[in-house]
């Protein structure tokens, strides 16, 4: 998968979750078998705003060539999606999340892997050039 494809797909995922958490947080979390109170709704909407900012970043930079900036964006993606995967895994194991938690663990682990692969690919390219 190319960087452009990765950034486009993950940017799209950020858009979907961003608008979902911002506009319909209760419905989005209900898909995972949980409910929100007022403070949970606030946090979900803040997450939605953050997701929309990540979408804007990835979709704007999808044509970025290999560079230090591209490595930073992909490193951020690998770290972000790895942490999300770990959190979802912990709550899926405890039974708080339904089957969608496990689906997200698998999907998000794959995304983390693809970002990490892009980081290492860029490091290999930088080493080959020097």
Residue pairs with C-beta under 8 A, 6 or more apart in sequence:
1 114
3 62
3 64
3 66
3 70
3 74
3 118
4 62
4 63
6 114
6 115
6 118
7 58
7 59
7 61
7 62
7 64
7 73
8 58
8 59
8 62
10 58
10 77
10 81
10 111
10 115
11 54
11 55
11 57
11 58
11 59
11 62
12 55
12 59
13 111
14 51
14 52
14 54
14 55
14 58
15 51
15 52
15 55
15 59
17 28
17 47
17 48
17 51
18 48
18 49
18 50
18 51
18 52
18 54
18 55
19 48
19 52
20 27
20 28
20 48
21 28
21 44
21 45
21 47
21 48
21 51
22 45
22 48
22 49
22 51
22 52
23 48
25 36
25 40
25 41
25 44
25 45
25 48
26 35
26 36
26 41
28 44
29 35
29 36
29 40
29 44
31 100
32 97
32 98
32 100
32 101
32 104
33 96
33 97
33 98
33 100
33 101
34 96
34 97
36 44
54 80
57 73
58 73
58 77
61 69
61 70
61 73
64 70
64 73
66 122
66 125
66 126
70 118
70 122
71 119
71 122
71 123
74 115
74 116
74 118
74 119
74 122
75 115
75 119
77 111
77 112
77 115
77 118
78 112
78 115
78 116
78 119
81 108
81 109
81 111
81 112
81 115
82 109
82 112
82 116
84 108
84 112
85 105
85 108
85 109
85 112
88 97
88 101
88 104
88 105
88 108
89 105
91 97
91 101
92 101
92 102
92 105
97 104
